[in-house]
Amino acid sequence: MENYDDYSAWDLFRRGQIDQRKHLKIIERMIKENITDLITHGKIITGHNVAIPVKHLKQWRFMYDKSSQEGTTVLPDSGKKEKGDIIGEKPQEGGEGSREGGCEGGGSGEYEVVVNADKIAEYLFENMQLPRLQKRMAKDSVKEEYKMDSVSKRGSINNLQKRRTIYQNIRRNASQGDPKFKDVIDEDLRYKAHSVKKVPQDRILSIFIRDRSASMDDFKKELTRILSFWFNQFLQYKYSTVVERRFVLFDTTGAEVPEDDFYAVSEGGGTLISSGLEVADKIIEREFPPSHYNIYIFLFTDGDNWSNDNENAIKLINKLASVSNLVGVCQVMNSNPQALFYRKLGSGDSDFIKNVKESAEITESLEVADVTEQEEILDVMKQFFGGEE
Amino acid sequence: MKKYNMSDIRKVVEDLGLDPFPVDFHIVPADVLYDIAGRAMPGRYSHWSHGKQFYDGITRHDYRFGRVYELVINSEPCQAFLLDVNSEIINLMVKAHVYGHSDVFKNNREFKGTDRQMHLNAPKRAERVRQYEEEYGEDKVREVLDAALTVEFYVSQDKRYIPKLSEDEDHEKYSKHMEYDDVLELGSKCKRKEKSYEEKMRFAGLPTDDILGFLIQEAPVEDWKKDLMSIVRSDGIYFSPQMKTKIVNEGWASMIHQKIMRTLDIKDSDYFDYAETNAGVVSAGKGYLNPYWLGLQIFRDIEKRHGFEKCLEARKYETDSTFLRNYLTEDLVNDLELIRFGETDTHYIVAENEWEKIRDGLINDLTDRFPSVSIIDRDYNNGGLLLKHNFYGTKLKKVDAIEVLTQLRKEFWKNDVYLKTKDDKEKDLEWKAKPK
C-alpha cells in the first residue's frame, strides 16, 4: 500500500530554482528602481555586502499594529514571579534588521536581502566620473591585457569559432563551384584566440582621514563609516586596477591605521586637524609621487578645530589640494533642531570650515560637503564625483 | 544489523487505535524538500515569495535543529517527504510522526471537505498559471497574484462562493456555475424595511468575510484573472484548517512518534541519535512556544487524567483554541511554568501570572492572527467597495492596509476601495485606496 520512489521522479517538481530566479529578477529590478534608497538606507554589514530592507518585496496584508509585543513562554520558577518582574534585556537597536517571521506562506513581514555592493555599484555608478582623472603613468604602469577577440587556425576544440568555420567552409566550397556548407576539413576550422594588448594603467591613491576626537559622537562616526564605504565602493568600481587605500585617524595627533581600525569605534581627545593632514602629506611624500598617481583625499570631521591650529590646517589642505585630483572635505554634523538652527544663522560652520569653503571657491580640486544624514550621501557623491565639472 | 520494517510501524499505529490515510513516502534531497516547504505543496504555482522561502530554506539546511525533517501533505493518499540525509533511525521516527499527521488529516473535523486530491490539482493549476504567464506576461500575472494574496485567508468554506470546477479543472466552465440565486436571497439578511431593488442589489450577499469569493463573483475583470483569484482562494480554503490546528496536529504527531519508537526494538546507539533529535524537536524553545512541545504536554496530560481514548477523541474534535480552552488547565499552566510576557523599551517583563489570563492570552494569539475584515457595501460613494475592520481593541497598521486597498482597487474593483476601522482611542477612521 505504501510506496517509495526514487527522488529523480521529483525532477519535475524542482521548481525552487525557477521561483528563485523570479525572486532574483525582482531584486534586480528593485535595485534599479530604488537605487537611491539603497545608498541612503542600506546597512553595511561586512566589507562588501549591504543589507537592504525589502519593503517593496513585501507581500502586503492587513496587519495589527501592536505597539508592544506580548506572548507566552516558559519561564523557570514562574511560580515565584510577580507581574512586572524583569525577564531579560532586549537586544540593542542598531544593526538590527527586521527579521522575517517564521515560514508562514506569503511572508507577512519585512525582511532584508543581502546584496553584494558590487551589484549596486553597477547600476549606480554608471554616470559618475572621477573628476580630472589624468593618465599619470610610471614606467611599469602598463599592463598586458588578454582578450579573446581574434581568430586563429589553431586551438582547442572547446574554443571552436563556429561561424567563422562555417564561413570558411562555404567559401572553400564556393571556390570549387558549390557554395554549400558540407564536407568540413581541418583547414576550415577556426578557433577563438587571445590577442595581447598593452593597456596603460591608472594609478590611484585614496586616503581617508577621520576625526576621532571626543566631539565626533556615534552618529557622526556612523555617518563617516557609511560615506567612506561608498566612496570606496565607487573608486573600486570605476577603476579596475587596484586602488591604493590608506587610512588615517587623528585627534590631537595623527597616525596611519589599518582599515579595520579606521572604522572601529574610538574615543578621542581634543582636535588638531592639521595632525591628520600631516600624516596624509607624509604618506604621499614617502610612497606616492603625485606625478605617478591620481590622488583622492577624503577628510571627515565636524570641523571643530582648536583655533590656533586653523592656519596650519588650511595651509596643509591647500598643499594637498595642489597635488591631488580631489580633496573632499565632509563636514559631518548632527541634524538636531538646535544644530540646524545655528546652521541657518550661518554661525554653524566653524572657522576651519569657513576657511576651507573660501578656499574651495578658488581651488578646483577642493570640495566641501555638509552631511547631516545618510540620505544625503547621493548628493555628496554627485558633488564630489559628478561627471560635469 | 536489524532492519526496521515499515510494516512494524503501520501495525503499531493501527493497534493504538489510529486510522490514518495510506501514505506515499518520498525520500528527497534538500533542495526538493525546501522547494516544497517554501510553497507548502509540491508542484504548486510558482510565486516569488516561494522563491524567497526556498532560498532561506536552503541556507538553513546546515543548521542542526532548524532542519525541516519532514513534510506531509493533506491528501489521499498522504504525500510525505523525507530528507535523504537523515539516518535510518531518524527517518523511522519521522515516518511515525507522519502517521500521526495523516491520522489528524483524516479524522479531525476541521479537515472535513478539504480537497484530498490537492497533490494532483495543484500541479494542474500551476500549469494554468504558467500558461497565463506565457500569454499575458509574468509581470501581469504576478500583479494579479500579489493582489489576490493580500486577502488569501479571507475566504470561507461556504459553497455558495466556491466556483464549481469540473473534474478536469476546465477553467472556462466555472463562471457559468456561479449561483446567483443564493446570493440574492442573502440580501434579506439586511434589517431594512421596504428595500428597493437597487438597495437589495447593493447589499446582496453582504456582509461577508469571504472577500476573495465576493471579488471573484463581482469584480469587473477578465475571466483569466478570476481564474487566478480562484486558485488563490482554493489554496486559502485548503490551508485554513492547518493553520487552526497546528498545536493539535504537531502535539498528536509527537505523541504518536514517541509511543511508537518505544515499542520498536531499537539498538542503543541508534537510540541516542533518536533521542537527540526527538529532544530537539520537542524542546520548549526559549522566548517562543514550540507547538510540538506544548501539544505533546497537553496530550500527555489528557492521557494521564482520562486515558488514551480521550486523546483520540480530542484529536478528532478540537481546534487549537478549543483544545487550549478545554485542556490547558490551571495545574498544567503551573507545571509547565508558563507566563505571559510583555515588553518595555528596554526589557522583557512578566505581563501576566494568573493562569486563566495566560491561557486566554495564548488562545488570543492563535485565533487573532489576522484582523477580521468584512465587505459591507458594494456601492459606497458611487460604486466604491466598503470594507470594515471588526475592531476588538487592536488597531491596524495603516501603511499595510492602504497597500492592500490599493492593490484590490487596481487589480479587481477598478473603483475606490475603502476601509472603516478605529484608532487606539476607538475613534472611527476611514482609509481609502491610493489612486493610480
Interface residues (C-beta under 8 A of the other chain):
Chain A: M1 E2 N3 Y4 D5 Y7 A9 W10 L12 F13 R14 R15 G16 Q17 I18 D19 Q20 R21 K22 H23 L24 I26 L57 Q59 W60 R61 F62 M63 Y64 D65 K66 S67 S68 Q69 E70 G71 T72 T73 V74 L75 P76 D77 S78 G79 K81 E82 K83 G84 D85 I86 I87 G88 E89 K90 E100 C103 G105 G106 G107 Y111
Chain B: M6 R10 P22 V23 D24 F25 H26 I27 V28 P29 D31 V32 Y34 D35 I36 A37 G38 R39 A40 P42 G43 S46 H47 W48 S49 H50 G51 K52 Q53 F54 Y55 D56 G57 I58 D84 P123 A126 E138 R142 D146 L149 T150 V151 E152 F239 A284 G285 K286 G287 Y288 L289 N334 L336 E337 L338 I339 R340 F341 G342 E343 T344 D345 T346 H347 Y348 I349 V350 A351 E352 N353 I358 G361 L362 D365 D368 F370 P371 V373 H389 T394 K395 L396 K397 K398 D400 A401 E403 V404 Q407 D424
